[in-house]
Amino acid sequence: MTARLLDGVAMGRAIRQEVAQDVARLAQVGIKPGLAVVLVGEDPASQVYVRSKGKACEEAGMHSVTIRLPATTTQAELLATIDKLNADPAIHGMLVQLPLPKAMNSEQVLRRIDPRKDVDGFHPENVGKLVTGDPTAFRPATPYGVQQMLIRSGVETKGAHAVIIGRSNIVGKPMANLLIQQGPGGDATVTVCHSRTRDLPAIARQADILIAAIGKAEFVTADMVRPGAVVIDVGINRVDDPTKEKGYRLCGDVAFEPVAAIASAITPVPGGVGPMTIAMLLKNTLQAAELTRAG
């Protein structure tokens, strides 16, 4: 069996085009969705990601603001920046790029963002809405993107056993909450595995849909995957590779080649979940602008 490749680049592009059409529709009534991204420090990966977000916003016809603060920024200064963005009517969505410098209290920062502008979906109010199935919740972009991949690829989640490896607040937990909700991309039976799970490989082998989000390079091997399973690789890791010009290569949390030989469908890294994350962030910003219009 050779797995069908789930192309996040193509799906992400399609969603961004849909968003652009809706942005043009809002422009007719004088609303231009605005997204602000706050970056603290010089983390190279974060800088690349933030540039990608800004470019995607502009291509969709959105208002984009990027605020870069030095690593020496104090907690109080960052909170003051968030307060200004909370009060800015041109900004409908806002996010603070993680990780923050170690001296900062990330939880306090995330709680300071107006829940109505929290397009990352990390504020406790939006977390609670997601758990209860409130349609006004902002869904964290990465798990939201995974759910859209499943829907748009025709992967049936209703009644399926989905196993998620990883229990982070950013991916694992919200992914579980999305998959158990009623409706398209939901109605699954969900198991969440983590570092304390006993016999994790045996549980992984029970999955109809296996989602790896543990942050360990090529952690999921072929012996952990049931033949015919759908495998979604959320991880992105940099591993040394002297055969590459840069001296490293990017890989996911799944050993791609051996797993692709037995899975029915699989996401590549790069080119899988990553492009979907940015697309769904734009979708959330559009939702924030529409909620503002609704009152």
C-alpha positions in Angstrom: 0.0 0.0 0.0 1.2 3.5 -0.8 -0.4 6.3 1.1 -2.3 9.1 -0.5 -0.5 12.4 0.1 -2.6 15.0 1.8 -1.4 18.3 0.2 -1.6 21.1 2.8 -0.1 23.6 0.3 -3.0 23.1 -2.1 -5.7 23.0 0.5 -4.3 26.0 2.4 -4.2 28.0 -0.9 -7.9 27.1 -1.6 -8.9 28.3 1.9 -6.9 31.5 1.5 -8.7 32.2 -1.8 -12.1 31.6 0.0 -11.0 34.0 2.7 -10.0 36.6 0.1 -13.4 36.4 -1.5 -15.1 37.0 1.9 -12.7 39.9 2.6 -13.7 41.5 -0.6 -17.4 41.1 0.4 -16.7 42.8 3.7 -14.9 45.6 1.9 -18.2 46.5 0.2 -19.6 47.4 3.6 -16.5 49.3 4.7 -14.8 46.6 6.8 -11.2 45.5 6.3 -10.2 42.6 8.6 -7.1 43.5 10.5 -4.5 41.2 12.1 -1.8 42.3 14.5 1.1 40.0 15.3 3.4 40.8 18.2 6.9 39.3 18.2 9.2 39.6 21.2 12.9 38.8 20.7 14.9 37.4 17.8 13.9 33.7 17.5 14.7 32.8 13.9 11.8 30.3 13.4 9.3 32.8 14.9 10.6 35.6 12.6 10.1 33.4 9.5 6.6 32.4 10.6 5.6 36.0 11.4 6.7 37.1 7.9 4.7 34.4 6.3 1.6 35.5 8.3 2.0 39.1 7.2 2.4 38.1 3.5 -0.6 35.8 3.7 -2.7 38.6 5.2 -1.8 41.1 2.5 -2.5 38.6 -0.3 -6.0 38.1 1.2 -6.6 41.8 1.2 -6.4 42.1 5.0 -4.8 44.9 7.1 -1.6 43.5 8.6 0.4 44.9 11.4 3.6 43.4 12.8 5.0 44.8 16.0 8.6 43.6 16.8 9.8 44.2 20.3 13.4 43.6 21.6 14.1 40.6 23.9 14.7 43.2 26.6 11.1 44.2 26.6 9.5 44.0 30.1 6.3 42.2 30.9 4.6 45.6 31.6 5.7 47.0 28.2 4.3 44.0 26.4 1.0 44.2 28.3 0.8 47.9 27.4 1.2 47.0 23.7 -1.6 44.4 24.0 -3.8 47.0 25.6 -3.3 49.4 22.7 -4.2 46.7 20.2 -7.2 45.7 22.2 -8.5 49.3 21.9 -7.6 49.7 18.2 -10.8 49.3 16.1 -8.7 48.6 12.9 -7.4 45.4 14.6 -9.9 42.5 14.6 -7.5 39.7 15.4 -4.3 39.7 17.5 -1.8 37.1 18.5 1.5 37.2 20.5 4.0 34.9 18.9 5.2 32.1 21.2 7.6 31.2 22.7 8.1 34.3 24.7 11.4 35.1 26.5 11.7 32.9 29.6 11.4 35.9 32.0 7.8 36.5 30.8 4.6 35.0 32.1 3.0 33.6 29.0 -0.3 32.8 30.7 -0.7 36.4 31.9 0.1 37.7 28.5 -2.4 35.4 26.7 -5.1 36.3 29.3 -4.6 40.0 28.6 -5.7 39.7 24.9 -9.4 40.6 24.4 -11.1 37.2 23.8 -13.0 38.8 20.9 -9.6 39.4 19.2 -7.9 36.1 20.4 -7.6 34.5 16.9 -5.1 32.0 18.3 -7.8 30.6 20.5 -5.7 30.4 23.6 -7.6 32.7 26.0 -9.5 30.7 28.7 -12.8 32.1 27.4 -12.2 30.7 24.0 -10.9 27.4 25.4 -14.1 27.1 27.4 -16.3 27.9 24.3 -14.4 25.3 22.3 -15.0 22.6 25.0 -18.8 23.4 25.1 -19.1 23.5 21.3 -19.9 27.2 21.1 -19.7 28.2 17.4 -18.3 31.6 18.3 -15.2 30.1 19.7 -11.9 30.8 18.0 -10.4 27.4 17.3 -6.6 27.2 17.6 -5.3 27.4 14.0 -3.2 24.2 13.9 -5.8 21.7 15.1 -8.5 23.6 13.1 -6.3 23.2 10.1 -6.0 19.4 10.7 -9.7 19.1 11.0 -10.2 21.0 7.7 -7.6 18.6 6.1 -9.6 15.6 7.1 -12.9 17.2 5.9 -11.5 18.3 2.6 -9.7 15.0 2.0 -12.9 13.0 2.5 -11.6 11.3 5.6 -14.6 10.1 7.6 -14.3 11.1 11.3 -17.8 10.0 12.4 -17.4 6.9 14.6 -13.6 6.7 13.8 -11.1 6.1 16.5 -8.7 9.0 16.5 -5.5 8.7 18.6 -3.6 11.9 19.3 0.0 11.7 20.5 0.7 14.8 22.5 -1.4 16.8 25.0 -0.3 20.4 24.6 -2.6 23.3 25.0 -1.7 24.4 21.5 -2.4 21.2 19.6 -3.3 18.0 21.5 -6.0 19.2 23.8 -7.9 21.4 21.3 -7.5 18.7 18.7 -9.3 16.3 20.9 -12.1 18.8 21.6 -12.6 19.5 17.9 -12.8 15.8 17.0 -15.4 15.0 19.6 -17.8 17.8 18.7 -20.9 16.9 16.7 -20.9 17.7 13.0 -18.4 17.5 10.0 -14.9 16.7 11.1 -16.2 15.5 14.5 -18.2 12.7 16.1 -14.9 10.7 16.6 -13.9 8.5 19.5 -10.7 10.1 20.8 -7.8 8.8 22.8 -5.0 11.2 23.9 -1.6 9.7 24.5 1.3 11.4 26.3 4.6 10.8 28.0 2.9 8.8 30.8 0.8 6.6 28.6 1.4 2.8 29.1 2.2 0.9 26.0 1.7 3.8 23.7 2.6 1.9 20.5 -0.3 -0.6 21.2 -2.8 2.2 21.6 -1.5 4.0 18.4 -2.0 0.8 16.4 -5.7 1.0 17.3 -6.1 4.3 15.5 -8.2 4.8 12.3 -6.8 8.4 12.4 -3.4 8.9 14.1 -2.3 12.4 14.8 1.3 13.0 15.9 2.0 16.2 17.8 4.7 15.3 20.3 7.7 17.3 19.0 10.1 14.3 18.7 11.7 13.7 15.3 10.3 10.5 13.6 8.9 9.2 16.9 6.1 7.4 15.2 7.4 4.3 13.4 5.7 1.8 11.1 5.2 -0.7 13.8 3.0 1.9 15.6 0.6 2.3 12.7 -2.3 0.1 11.7 -2.3 -0.7 8.0 -4.7 1.6 6.2 -4.7 4.3 8.9 -4.8 8.0 8.1 -1.6 9.6 9.6 -1.4 13.4 10.3 2.0 14.7 11.2 1.9 18.0 13.1 5.5 18.0 14.1 8.3 19.9 12.5 11.9 19.1 13.6 15.3 20.0 12.5 17.8 17.1 12.4 21.5 17.1 11.5 22.1 15.8 7.9 25.6 16.4 6.5 24.3 15.4 3.0 22.3 18.6 2.9 23.7 22.0 1.9 22.5 23.6 5.2 23.7 20.6 7.3 20.3 19.7 8.4 16.9 18.6 7.2 13.3 19.1 8.3 11.2 16.2 9.3 8.0 15.5 11.2 7.1 13.4 14.2 6.5 10.5 11.9 9.1 8.3 10.1 7.6 9.3 6.7 8.8 6.7 4.2 8.1 3.5 6.2 4.8 4.8 7.5 3.7 5.9 4.1 4.2 2.4 2.9 1.3 1.1 5.1 -0.9 4.1 5.8 -3.9 4.9 3.5 -3.2 8.7 3.7 -0.4 10.8 5.2 0.7 14.4 5.5 4.2 15.4 4.4 6.6 17.6 6.4 7.0 20.3 5.2 4.0 21.0 3.0 1.3 19.3 5.2 -0.2 20.9 8.3 2.0 24.0 8.3 0.3 25.8 5.4 -3.1 25.0 6.9 -2.2 26.7 10.1 -1.7 30.1 8.4 -4.8 29.6 6.3 -6.9 29.0 9.4 -5.4 31.9 11.2 -6.7 34.1 8.4 -10.1 32.3 8.6 -10.2 33.2 12.3 -9.4 36.8 11.6 -12.2 37.0 9.1 -14.5 35.5 11.8 -13.4 38.1 14.3 -14.2 40.9 11.8 -17.6 39.4 11.0 -18.4 39.1 14.7 -17.6 42.7 15.2 -19.9 43.6 12.3 -22.7 41.5 13.9 -22.4 43.6 17.1 
